[in-house]
């Protein structure tokens, strides 16, 4: 990298060139990620390309037909209005792994309405034999059609530009493209605009991509990859890795992974993470700015998107989910430092923590529906509301931490066998107290009520849809989970590491990076585990 070039809000922490040991660690990391399925085979990559081509053709055909048959446009003009599919997310960043989904955007000219997209285009997709498991989420913050096309999961957004024609050459990076658009279209376009800006903000895309693959795998294995549940989603992890790349522009991927944990285990949240200086394009759209917007001051872990209008990609984060992530960052730093010393292998970093041994008390949320099609819709609605349960529990003074595991499981409980269902587990850690009777009934009932009210408002509720929440002691988990599910969280015996290189001294932290001070670890409270289970009446007796 050019030493005179500065990326991000500050200058780099270190411009050091990689050593031979760094290159070897990176080679080993790459091999591990390939074995873990974090790289696509050429055949799968080609299949995705073909699917996107078919979708693009379908979009163009639909826009032309609507232009002629609904908008009464002459055929010769309808042939020129264009329209296209654009990708964003992991596919666009170049880090899609085996079986990964595709985030895509349908870009249409101004005479095509969102109502057309969610009516006639939705119906057109239903007619395609290649399309399965399709559902529309029109009322979402970012409206989307979800589906599988030839087995590939696709989230397809819609944006209507204020243009007569949408040629292939249209530049979505240009801020003026947002002029005269509604906020839903701007939010939909933001996916493509942010993804492209992230790539422009990293000094070495090859190192960035390999480090991001590693961080994404680590986040998924450690249960901290889920925007909807209050952890970080794909774009947030990409921005954190991109910021690390800016601070260490000449580092190899293995070094970037270590520095990623160093930087963000010490970060002084809620200090925001920026990839570039924010600006206002004066188009009237709200941007993240706690000096102006009162609600922005309450965001706990702000990671700000680099494209206008700048937004916080982590507004779902709660006190509990942030605490879980910071703990995982600190653990990741210790392990990667051992790897750099040759005291551990990469396998240790990617071993999942034993979530089902960490707590003595759990809550299980179970979503049940009558048919697989109903369950697909019900699952998404229930999952989107679990963070409200977490927030409610956090406000209970008797609770220290609520730890949601993003993975979903099938229950072994007899009443759910044979029914389409999913379950989520929340570990609950209590504050130590004397002779306190803790009642969580109100928190649980509020959550259940929110789910049913939302489903009624969205007209999504169908007969047979249920959401239940039960208290489970650790020793009762085998009544809910298979031994196979529980075995996945047991630590594996690690291979003996090969010693490579020496540990590097931690570099000084940049001005917009965190301090090195961290709180002393707190002891877990002693809680009586022999508690009665009462449906929808949650009492915990602490001694």
VOGU-3710 file (C-alpha; in Angstrom, 3 decimals, decimal comma):
1> xxxxxxxxxx> 0,000/0,000/0,000  1,088/3,601/-0,674  2,363/4,910/2,679  0,878/8,338/1,930  -2,642/6,953/1,514  -4,920/7,039/4,532  -8,047/4,896/4,712  -10,670/5,388/7,364  -10,894/8,027/10,051  -7,262/7,689/11,195
11> xxxxxxxxxx> -3,873/6,730/9,889  -2,768/3,100/10,066  -1,494/1,565/13,299  1,189/-0,420/11,505  2,535/-0,544/7,952  4,730/-3,550/8,731  5,253/-6,013/5,906  4,415/-9,689/6,535  7,083/-12,094/7,762  7,559/-15,666/6,575
21> xxxxxxxxxx> 5,655/-16,978/9,612  2,688/-14,719/8,740  2,544/-16,168/5,253  2,675/-19,709/6,651  -0,107/-19,023/9,149  -2,178/-17,556/6,313  -1,617/-20,635/4,164  -2,757/-22,861/7,041  -5,798/-20,653/7,627  -6,756/-20,840/3,950
31> xxxxxxxxxx> -6,497/-24,634/3,985  -8,675/-24,854/7,089  -11,343/-22,586/5,573  -11,418/-24,631/2,372  -11,973/-27,821/4,359  -14,718/-26,045/6,336  -16,631/-25,230/3,131  -15,979/-21,493/3,166  -15,055/-21,505/-0,526  -17,378/-22,355/-3,395
41> xxxxxxxxxx> -16,587/-24,990/-5,975  -16,375/-23,691/-9,539  -19,491/-25,666/-10,440  -21,498/-23,989/-7,659  -20,174/-20,569/-8,614  -21,218/-21,165/-12,225  -24,643/-22,343/-11,071  -25,167/-19,125/-9,104  -24,128/-17,101/-12,124  -26,647/-18,979/-14,305
51> xxxxxxxxxx> -29,445/-18,504/-11,753  -28,784/-14,773/-11,567  -28,851/-14,636/-15,358  -32,246/-16,360/-15,446  -33,605/-14,014/-12,780  -32,295/-11,016/-14,705  -34,072/-12,212/-17,857  -37,263/-12,809/-15,874  -37,134/-9,270/-14,444  -36,624/-7,690/-17,861
61> xxxxxxxxxx> -39,487/-9,707/-19,346  -41,792/-8,795/-16,461  -40,979/-5,077/-16,695  -41,604/-5,105/-20,440  -44,948/-6,931/-20,047  -46,123/-4,589/-17,278  -45,058/-1,573/-19,330  -47,149/-2,697/-22,305  -50,154/-4,400/-20,699  -50,646/-2,331/-17,532
71> xxxxxxxxxx> -48,941/1,000/-18,147  -50,124/1,193/-21,815  -46,644/1,877/-23,129  -45,906/1,346/-26,840  -43,879/-1,876/-27,415  -40,991/-0,029/-29,080  -40,572/2,131/-25,959  -41,131/-0,776/-23,562  -38,214/-2,537/-25,244  -35,875/0,225/-24,070
81> xxxxxxxxxx> -36,890/0,798/-20,409  -34,513/-1,867/-19,109  -34,330/-3,025/-15,499  -31,837/-5,411/-13,953  -30,699/-7,545/-11,037  -27,808/-6,324/-8,857  -26,124/-8,353/-6,126  -24,790/-7,312/-2,746  -23,724/-8,979/0,508  -21,340/-11,937/0,662
91> xxxxxxxxxx> -21,775/-12,844/-3,010  -20,868/-9,332/-4,139  -17,989/-9,127/-1,639  -16,575/-12,354/-3,070  -16,768/-14,363/0,156  -19,732/-16,671/-0,463  -19,184/-20,181/0,841  -20,787/-23,487/-0,052  -24,556/-23,316/0,140  -24,574/-19,574/0,858
101> xxxxxxxxxx> -27,594/-17,502/-0,088  -27,596/-14,585/-2,512  -28,704/-11,078/-1,632  -30,010/-9,369/-4,757  -31,865/-6,234/-5,788  -34,412/-5,787/-8,574  -33,882/-2,301/-10,029  -36,810/-0,949/-12,054  -37,659/2,313/-13,892  -39,995/4,870/-12,364
111> xxxxxxxxxx> -43,262/3,627/-13,903  -42,950/0,251/-12,114  -44,441/0,417/-8,607  -43,615/-1,616/-5,515  -47,203/-2,894/-5,575  -46,487/-4,311/-9,060  -43,438/-6,107/-7,686  -45,305/-7,731/-4,785  -48,302/-8,655/-6,917  -47,626/-9,462/-10,568
121> xxxxxxxxxx> -43,923/-10,289/-10,210  -44,630/-12,419/-7,144  -47,272/-14,314/-9,126  -44,838/-14,730/-12,032  -42,265/-16,252/-9,674  -44,867/-18,663/-8,291  -45,391/-19,976/-11,827  -41,720/-20,849/-12,244  -41,030/-24,549/-11,551  -37,525/-23,649/-10,367
131> xxxxxxxxxx> -38,905/-21,531/-7,503  -39,699/-23,129/-4,131  -40,234/-22,019/-0,520  -41,246/-18,534/-1,612  -42,750/-15,902/0,653  -43,052/-12,133/0,524  -42,365/-9,823/3,473  -43,877/-6,631/2,076  -44,276/-4,850/5,414  -40,669/-5,361/6,534
141> xxxxxxxxxx> -38,318/-2,452/7,204  -36,665/-3,497/3,930  -39,400/-5,257/1,889  -38,215/-8,548/0,393  -39,247/-11,655/-1,497  -37,527/-14,759/-0,107  -37,261/-17,927/-2,167  -35,166/-20,785/-3,420  -34,367/-20,737/-7,126  -33,002/-24,063/-8,351
151> xxxxxxxxxx> -32,081/-24,808/-4,742  -30,251/-21,528/-4,087  -31,670/-19,290/-1,371  -32,271/-15,754/-2,631  -33,432/-12,623/-0,831  -34,678/-10,306/-3,561  -35,305/-6,635/-2,754  -36,931/-4,002/-4,963  -35,999/-0,422/-5,807  -37,794/1,913/-8,204
161> xxxxxxxxxx> -35,487/4,596/-9,580  -36,675/8,040/-10,660  -35,515/7,290/-14,210  -37,389/6,579/-17,437  -34,907/3,849/-18,289  -32,578/1,600/-16,251  -29,692/0,616/-18,544  -27,044/-1,934/-17,518  -24,604/0,954/-17,120  -26,644/2,735/-14,412
171> xxxxxxxxxx> -24,324/3,804/-11,562  -25,878/3,022/-8,191  -22,866/4,526/-6,405  -23,855/8,031/-7,508  -25,683/9,819/-4,673  -27,940/11,653/-7,127  -29,553/8,291/-7,984  -31,393/8,651/-4,644  -33,065/11,907/-5,578  -36,884/11,812/-5,378
181> xxxxxxxxxx> -36,952/8,226/-4,029  -38,964/7,008/-1,052  -37,167/5,685/2,021  -37,926/2,024/1,336  -36,268/2,268/-2,070  -33,285/4,055/-0,535  -32,927/1,322/2,110  -33,123/-1,336/-0,593  -30,455/0,405/-2,687  -28,303/0,789/0,405
191> xxxxxxxxxx> -27,302/-2,891/0,288  -25,554/-2,507/-3,068  -24,159/0,937/-2,292  -22,683/-0,142/1,065  -21,173/-3,360/-0,301  -19,399/-1,523/-3,120  -18,161/1,183/-0,731  -16,724/-1,413/1,666  -14,661/-2,874/-1,163  -13,404/0,593/-2,067
201> xxxxxxxxxx> -12,309/1,226/1,527  -9,989/-1,780/1,948  -6,336/-1,613/0,857  -5,962/-5,294/-0,109  -9,093/-7,107/-1,218  -7,502/-10,557/-1,255  -6,404/-10,338/2,387  -9,716/-8,730/3,353  -11,718/-11,560/1,778  -9,761/-14,351/3,425
211> xxxxxxxxxx> -9,871/-12,656/6,835  -13,619/-12,036/6,431  -14,246/-15,680/5,570  -12,444/-16,617/8,791  -14,343/-14,116/10,939  -17,707/-15,157/9,460  -16,999/-18,832/10,189  -15,854/-17,964/13,722  -18,973/-15,830/14,333  -21,312/-18,572/13,124
221> xxxxxxxxxx> -19,581/-21,297/15,125  -19,589/-19,123/18,249  -23,252/-18,174/17,913  -22,838/-14,429/17,373  -23,952/-14,182/13,742  -27,545/-12,924/13,572  -28,648/-9,357/13,035  -32,303/-10,148/13,764  -31,469/-11,562/17,220  -29,216/-8,677/18,234
231> xxxxxxxxxx> -25,793/-9,915/17,185  -24,036/-8,780/13,998  -25,130/-9,597/10,474  -22,909/-10,108/7,454  -22,476/-6,426/6,550  -21,469/-5,532/10,132  -18,806/-8,247/10,298  -17,545/-7,091/6,901  -17,201/-3,503/8,148  -15,290/-4,562/11,280
241> xxxxxxxxxx> -12,864/-6,611/9,197  -12,551/-3,730/6,717  -11,673/-1,359/9,580  -9,005/-3,799/10,729  -7,596/-3,850/7,202  -7,387/-0,043/7,258  -5,446/-0,111/10,524  -3,045/-2,838/9,267  -2,996/-2,258/5,478  -0,044/-4,537/4,679
251> xxxxxxxxxx> -0,957/-7,411/6,974  -1,722/-10,931/5,775  -5,108/-12,498/6,494  -3,864/-14,450/9,527  -2,469/-11,283/11,108  -5,680/-9,427/10,303  -7,705/-12,055/12,175  -5,499/-11,655/15,249  -5,652/-7,849/15,056  -9,415/-8,000/14,539
261> xxxxxxxxxx> -9,760/-9,590/17,982  -7,191/-7,228/19,478  -8,942/-4,091/18,254  -12,542/-5,053/19,013  -11,920/-6,775/22,347  -10,572/-3,391/23,531  -13,004/-1,109/21,722  -14,705/1,451/23,967  -18,306/0,836/22,919  -20,508/2,723/22,203
271> xxxxxxxxxx> -17,804/4,662/20,335  -18,874/4,210/16,672  -16,890/2,357/14,003  -16,505/4,332/10,768  -14,842/3,296/7,511  -14,800/6,857/6,170  -15,696/10,396/7,138  -19,502/10,695/7,133  -21,106/13,362/4,986  -24,559/14,672/4,160
281> xxxxxxxxxx> -25,474/14,662/0,452  -28,307/17,126/1,248  -31,015/14,946/-0,266  -33,197/15,060/2,823  -32,567/11,540/4,122  -31,886/10,910/7,780  -28,301/9,900/8,616  -26,914/8,411/11,833  -25,857/11,315/14,037  -26,291/11,195/17,840
291> xxxxxxxxxx> -25,728/14,959/18,000  -28,964/15,475/16,059  -31,023/12,316/16,570  -31,802/11,553/20,209  -32,559/7,882/19,550  -29,066/7,365/18,052  -27,563/8,147/21,464  -28,974/4,906/22,852  -27,312/2,603/20,308  -24,927/0,292/22,135
301> xxxxxxxxxx> -22,566/-0,937/19,423  -22,786/1,441/16,442  -21,125/0,301/13,216  -21,852/2,951/10,604  -22,383/2,135/6,947  -19,999/4,053/4,628  -22,502/5,027/1,900  -24,985/7,902/2,132  -27,377/7,923/3,934  -25,156/6,508/6,689
311> xxxxxxxxxx> -26,960/4,175/9,091  -26,109/2,084/12,122  -26,136/-1,543/10,978  -26,403/-2,848/14,577  -29,414/-1,041/16,044  -30,805/-4,408/17,244  -27,877/-4,980/19,611  -28,788/-5,168/23,310  -26,740/-5,065/26,510  -26,750/-8,862/26,661
321> xxxxxxxxxx> -25,819/-9,554/23,052  -23,038/-6,967/23,188  -21,684/-8,527/26,400  -21,673/-11,963/24,754  -19,800/-10,633/21,706  -17,181/-8,749/23,748  -16,540/-11,901/25,782  -16,068/-13,849/22,546  -13,707/-11,177/21,174  -11,515/-11,518/24,269
331> xxxxxxxxxx> -11,483/-15,298/23,995  -10,645/-15,025/20,269  -7,687/-12,771/21,059  -6,208/-15,267/23,509  -6,569/-18,130/21,046  -5,144/-16,264/18,035  -2,166/-15,123/20,091  -1,541/-18,784/20,955  -1,839/-19,672/17,270  0,757/-17,053/16,372
341> xxxxxxxxxx> 3,034/-18,510/19,052  2,556/-22,007/17,676  0,773/-23,153/20,840  -2,544/-23,866/19,092  -3,944/-24,575/15,639  -6,730/-22,780/13,772  -9,138/-25,550/14,710  -9,199/-24,266/18,287  -10,434/-20,827/17,185  -13,395/-22,321/15,350
351> xxxxxxxxxx> -14,560/-24,739/18,034  -17,989/-23,665/19,329  -18,244/-22,832/23,041  -20,311/-25,270/25,082  -23,460/-23,178/25,273  -25,481/-25,962/26,872  -23,071/-26,332/29,780  -22,490/-22,628/30,372  -25,741/-21,899/32,219  -27,866/-23,672/34,809
361> xxxxxxxxxx> -31,092/-22,070/33,634  -32,561/-21,845/30,127  -35,679/-20,611/28,424  -36,794/-22,329/25,242  -38,976/-20,527/22,689  -40,901/-22,889/20,418  -42,688/-21,848/17,217  -45,193/-24,385/15,860  -47,394/-24,360/12,761  -49,744/-26,755/11,015
371> xxxxxxxxxx> -47,952/-26,984/7,641  -44,343/-26,466/6,465  -45,484/-23,462/4,409  -47,156/-21,854/7,439  -44,145/-22,630/9,595  -41,792/-20,869/7,178  -43,722/-17,628/7,669  -44,353/-18,150/11,393  -40,682/-18,963/12,066  -39,560/-15,617/10,611
381> xxxxxxxxxx> -42,121/-13,636/12,603  -41,302/-15,304/15,939  -37,552/-14,973/15,379  -37,922/-11,250/14,667  -39,631/-10,731/18,051  -37,255/-12,715/20,283  -35,074/-9,654/20,779  -38,082/-7,990/22,464  -38,105/-10,860/24,956  -34,378/-10,347/25,554
391> xxxxxxxxxx> -34,866/-6,622/26,164  -37,728/-7,302/28,551  -35,676/-9,838/30,525  -32,719/-7,428/30,651  -34,875/-4,916/32,483  -35,517/-7,462/35,228  -33,135/-6,466/38,047  -32,691/-10,100/39,074  -31,192/-11,048/35,696  -27,537/-10,513/34,948
401> xxxxxxxxxx> -27,314/-11,854/31,379  -29,608/-13,296/28,729  -27,686/-15,268/26,112  -29,603/-16,277/22,985  -28,196/-19,041/20,791  -29,067/-18,162/17,154  -29,197/-21,823/16,120  -32,618/-23,456/15,886  -33,359/-27,002/16,938  -36,052/-29,638/16,688
411> xxxxxxxxxx> -37,636/-30,534/20,018  -37,911/-34,074/21,338  -40,989/-33,133/23,377  -43,850/-35,428/22,386  -46,401/-32,669/21,748  -44,207/-31,234/18,951  -43,180/-34,471/17,252  -44,566/-34,655/13,738  -45,428/-30,939/13,681  -43,393/-28,326/11,760
421> xxxxxxxxxx> -41,610/-26,424/14,529  -38,394/-24,659/15,548  -36,953/-23,878/18,955  -34,470/-21,313/20,261  -32,599/-21,575/23,560  -31,743/-18,674/25,844  -29,246/-19,116/28,670  -30,169/-17,037/31,729  -27,643/-15,886/34,334  -29,022/-14,382/37,541
431> xxxxxxxxxx> -27,628/-11,830/39,923  -26,704/-13,350/43,260  -29,302/-12,623/45,868  -30,782/-13,906/49,117  -34,244/-15,483/49,408  -35,633/-13,773/46,321  -38,685/-15,019/44,466  -38,270/-14,180/40,767  -41,341/-14,186/38,557  -40,807/-13,983/34,785
441> xxxxxxxxxx> -44,445/-14,615/33,899  -45,104/-11,038/32,811  -42,011/-10,883/30,577  -42,996/-14,119/28,856  -46,636/-13,166/28,411  -45,722/-9,768/26,943  -43,481/-11,483/24,369  -46,195/-13,977/23,394  -48,732/-11,160/23,119  -46,390/-9,128/20,876
451> xxxxxxxxxx> -46,004/-12,103/18,523  -49,751/-12,704/18,227  -50,561/-9,007/17,834  -47,989/-8,652/15,052  -49,263/-11,730/13,263  -52,815/-10,385/13,444  -51,741/-6,949/12,205  -49,842/-8,501/9,282  -52,710/-10,918/8,626  -50,109/-13,677/8,851
461> xxxxxxxxxx> -51,781/-15,733/11,560  -53,280/-19,076/10,539  -54,923/-21,835/12,536  -52,381/-24,067/14,216  -49,731/-21,371/14,715  -48,433/-21,340/18,288  -45,551/-19,804/20,189  -44,616/-21,243/23,578  -41,902/-20,384/26,069  -40,759/-22,864/28,721
471> xxxxxxxxxx> -38,236/-22,878/31,540  -35,663/-25,681/31,322  -32,999/-26,681/33,810  -29,636/-27,713/32,408  -30,135/-31,327/33,432  -33,486/-31,329/31,573  -31,985/-30,337/28,214  -31,878/-33,965/27,082  -35,682/-33,925/27,216  -35,659/-31,242/24,511
481> xxxxxxxxxx> -32,498/-31,835/22,485  -31,033/-34,898/20,830  -27,669/-36,189/21,999  -26,393/-35,383/18,493  -27,289/-31,695/18,947  -25,676/-31,587/22,382  -22,521/-33,338/21,109  -21,933/-30,540/18,588  -21,159/-28,175/21,464  -18,710/-30,433/23,266
491> xxxxxxxxxx> -15,049/-29,397/22,841  -12,926/-31,556/20,568  -9,408/-32,743/21,296  -7,101/-30,415/19,400  -4,262/-31,647/17,220  -0,788/-30,938/18,454  0,292/-27,594/16,966  3,401/-27,039/14,953  5,451/-24,143/16,329  5,783/-21,332/13,840
501> xxxxxxxxxx> 7,339/-17,971/14,508  7,131/-15,901/17,658  4,386/-13,850/19,246  4,365/-10,253/18,151  3,935/-7,474/20,632  0,506/-5,872/20,573  0,590/-2,707/18,535  -0,510/0,643/19,907  -4,167/1,439/19,404  -5,225/4,120/16,951
511> xxxxxxxxxx> -7,076/7,246/18,182  -10,498/5,924/17,201  -9,724/2,515/18,663  -10,489/1,333/22,178  -8,554/1,713/25,370  -6,830/-1,327/26,806  -8,726/-1,136/30,063  -11,196/-3,953/30,643  -13,383/-4,786/33,619  -12,475/-7,529/36,053
521> xxxxxxxxxx> -14,281/-10,798/35,353  -17,245/-11,379/37,607  -18,094/-14,659/39,276  -21,276/-16,444/38,287  -23,947/-16,507/40,996  -24,809/-19,741/42,710  -28,372/-20,659/41,814  -30,503/-23,526/42,997  -31,149/-25,764/39,964  -33,832/-27,968/41,542
531> xxxxxxxxxx> -36,760/-25,758/40,606  -40,281/-26,772/39,650  -41,395/-26,205/36,065  -44,766/-24,461/35,752  -46,051/-23,585/32,241  -46,244/-19,803/31,779  -45,466/-19,226/35,449  -41,761/-18,667/35,840  -40,516/-18,589/39,426  -36,868/-18,825/40,415
541> xxx> -35,788/-19,106/44,047  -32,295/-17,827/44,708  -30,473/-18,603/47,919
//
